């Protein structure tokens, strides 16, 4: 049976495994689902950080003198 999702094999230390297992039990979800949630959250955070760095880089180059004025746009 072919699935649309890709699989990955990950190894954790005993402590990390037990922590993830505990979190899964608290939320009444499978271990796989908890790992998926944690990874998706980490990826979203990484994406947010990258976008923030792009925004900060653009902001550092911002020069108020180069901003178009309303009068210059609407003639």
C-alpha positions in Angstrom: 0.0 0.0 0.0 1.5 3.3 -1.1 1.2 6.3 1.2 1.4 10.0 0.2 3.5 10.9 3.2 7.2 10.3 3.4 8.7 8.4 6.2 11.9 9.2 8.1 13.7 7.2 10.8 15.0 9.2 13.7 16.9 8.1 16.7 16.7 9.8 20.1 18.5 9.4 23.4 16.6 7.5 26.0 15.9 10.8 27.9 14.5 12.5 24.8 12.5 9.5 23.8 10.9 9.3 27.3 10.1 13.0 27.2 8.4 12.8 23.8 6.6 9.7 25.0 5.4 11.5 28.1 4.2 14.5 26.1 2.3 12.2 23.7 0.6 10.5 26.7 -0.4 13.9 28.2 -2.0 14.9 24.9 -3.4 11.5 24.2 -1.8 11.3 20.8 0.5 8.7 19.3 4.2 9.0 19.6 4.5 9.5 15.8 1.9 12.3 15.9 3.7 14.0 18.8 7.1 13.9 16.9 5.3 15.2 13.8 3.8 18.1 15.8 7.2 19.0 17.4 9.0 18.9 14.1 6.3 21.0 12.4 6.5 23.6 15.2 10.3 23.7 14.9 10.1 24.2 11.2 7.6 27.0 11.6 9.9 28.7 14.1 12.9 28.3 11.8 10.9 29.9 8.9 9.8 32.8 11.2 13.4 33.4 12.2 14.5 33.4 8.6 11.8 35.9 7.6 12.7 38.1 10.6 16.3 38.1 9.5 15.3 39.2 6.0 13.0 41.9 7.4 15.8 43.2 9.7 18.3 43.2 6.7 15.8 45.2 4.6 15.1 47.6 7.5 18.8 48.2 8.0 19.0 49.4 4.4 15.8 51.6 4.7 16.5 55.3 4.1 13.7 57.7 4.7 15.1 60.1 2.1 14.3 57.5 -0.6 10.6 57.1 0.3 8.2 58.4 -2.3 5.9 61.1 -1.2 2.1 61.0 -1.8 2.4 64.1 -4.0 5.0 62.4 -6.2 2.9 59.4 -6.8 -0.5 61.1 -7.3 -0.3 63.7 -10.0 
